[in-house]
């Protein structure tokens, strides 16, 4: 219950920071951290610098990966997945619907696939590569952009 209250309070405070000029932080006698747009005179207060943050995060991040040989760059699509991953199933269904050929490696069944997944910086599935580009998670728009970037 205490966590839900704190989480709710943080949401309200952070969502209202666009209207507030300053955000203040202090710790009370019980060690609880408080945030407000008004400074308290009871406790030592720190002014918190709040950066403008995009609250929407895309389900995927596209990054370039290093390749050893320029001729390795091609439109080959590779997906590192697991059998239980629903996002992986969505990605594969999207590629099938769009007629995109891909090679799938199950990182739980193949030690070499798991090793390559780790070398690519994989921390979660799916991990999709197209040529020199890598996407963690899945977004159809990002996959389309990766394929277009290779042309």
C-alpha positions in Angstrom: 0.0 0.0 0.0 2.8 2.4 0.9 4.5 1.6 -2.4 1.4 2.3 -4.4 1.0 5.7 -2.6 4.6 6.6 -3.3 4.3 5.5 -6.9 1.0 7.5 -7.3 2.6 10.5 -5.7 5.6 10.4 -8.0 3.3 10.2 -11.0 1.3 13.2 -10.0 4.4 15.2 -9.1 6.3 14.3 -12.3 3.4 14.8 -14.5 2.8 18.3 -13.1 6.4 19.4 -13.3 5.7 21.1 -16.6 3.6 23.6 -14.7 5.8 23.9 -11.7 9.0 26.0 -11.8 10.8 23.8 -9.2 10.6 20.4 -7.6 11.9 19.9 -4.1 13.1 16.8 -2.3 13.4 16.1 1.4 13.7 13.2 3.8 11.6 13.2 7.0 12.4 11.8 10.4 11.3 8.3 9.4 13.6 8.3 6.4 10.8 8.7 3.9 11.6 10.7 0.8 9.1 13.4 -0.3 8.8 15.4 -3.4 6.8 18.6 -3.9 6.6 21.8 -5.9 6.8 23.7 -2.6 9.8 23.7 -0.3 9.2 22.8 3.3 10.7 24.8 6.1 10.8 21.9 8.5 13.4 19.7 6.8 16.5 20.4 4.8 15.4 20.6 1.1 17.2 19.9 -2.1 16.0 21.4 -5.4 15.6 18.6 -8.0 16.5 19.3 -11.6 13.8 17.8 -13.8 14.7 17.3 -17.4 12.0 17.2 -20.1 11.4 13.5 -20.6 9.5 11.7 -23.3 7.1 9.6 -21.4 6.5 7.3 -24.3 9.1 4.7 -25.0 9.0 2.7 -28.2 9.0 -1.0 -27.8 12.3 -1.3 -29.7 15.6 0.5 -30.1 17.4 0.3 -33.4 21.2 0.5 -33.2 24.1 -0.1 -35.6 26.3 -3.1 -34.8 29.9 -3.7 -35.8 30.5 -6.1 -38.6 33.9 -7.5 -39.3 33.7 -7.5 -43.1 31.7 -5.0 -45.3 30.5 -7.9 -47.4 28.7 -9.3 -44.4 26.2 -6.5 -44.7 23.1 -7.8 -46.4 19.3 -7.8 -45.9 19.4 -11.1 -44.0 17.0 -10.9 -41.1 17.9 -12.9 -38.0 15.7 -13.2 -34.9 17.0 -14.6 -31.6 14.0 -15.9 -29.7 12.6 -18.4 -27.2 9.6 -20.7 -27.5 7.6 -18.9 -24.7 8.1 -15.3 -26.0 4.8 -13.8 -27.2 6.6 -10.7 -28.7 8.8 -13.1 -30.7 5.6 -14.8 -32.0 4.2 -11.4 -33.0 7.5 -10.5 -34.8 7.5 -13.8 -36.7 3.8 -13.4 -37.6 4.5 -9.9 -38.9 7.4 -11.0 -41.0 5.4 -13.9 -42.4 2.5 -11.5 -43.2 4.9 -9.1 -45.0 6.8 -11.9 -46.8 10.0 -11.2 -45.0 12.4 -14.1 -45.0 14.2 -14.6 -41.7 16.4 -17.1 -39.9 15.4 -17.9 -36.3 17.6 -19.0 -33.5 16.2 -20.3 -30.2 18.7 -19.1 -27.6 17.4 -21.7 -25.1 18.0 -24.6 -27.4 21.3 -23.6 -29.1 24.4 -22.7 -27.0 26.0 -21.1 -30.1 22.9 -19.0 -30.7 22.9 -17.9 -27.1 26.6 -17.0 -27.4 26.0 -14.9 -30.5 22.9 -13.3 -28.8 25.2 -12.2 -25.9 27.9 -11.0 -28.2 25.3 -8.7 -29.9 24.4 -7.3 -26.5 21.2 -9.2 -26.1 19.5 -8.9 -22.7 15.9 -9.9 -23.8 14.1 -11.5 -26.6 13.4 -11.0 -29.4 16.6 -9.6 -30.7 16.4 -8.9 -34.4 19.2 -8.1 -36.7 19.1 -6.8 -40.3 22.5 -6.4 -41.8 24.4 -4.1 -39.5 21.3 -3.0 -37.5 20.0 -4.5 -34.3 16.6 -4.1 -32.6 15.7 -5.2 -29.1 12.1 -6.0 -28.8 9.8 -5.6 -31.8 8.2 -2.8 -33.8 6.9 -3.4 -37.3 7.8 0.2 -38.2 11.3 -0.1 -36.9 11.8 -3.4 -38.8 10.6 -1.7 -42.0 13.0 1.2 -41.4 15.9 -1.2 -40.8 15.1 -3.0 -44.1 14.8 0.3 -45.9 18.1 1.5 -44.5 19.9 -1.5 -46.0 18.7 -0.7 -49.5 
